[in-house]
Amino acid sequence: MLKDNAEFTKLEHKLSRQVTKASGDFGLLEAGDRIMVCLSGGKNSYAMLSFLQLTQKKAPFKFELVSI
């Protein structure tokens, strides 16, 4: 079980870096932005919300997330 948890953490870190890089490369997030994340109930929308929350904690500026 520990191996699975370590693999999950590694994957989560990799995907988080990719979200942060894409945001920087394409100017997706800026200070003061209000981002609406629509949750369909599927795993993709929950994953996107999770990665945006991680990005929000690490970002050098403030932006707001709204879950619908």
VENJOQUI-V900288 format. One line per field, one symbol per residue. psi: psi as a letter, one per 40 degrees, with the letter a starting at -180 (. if undefined). A space follows every 50 residues. Layout:
# VENJOQUI-V900288
psi = ???
This chain:
# VENJOQUI-V900288
psi = dddddddddddddddddddddddddefdhiheihhhhhheeidddddddd dddddddeieihiihhh.
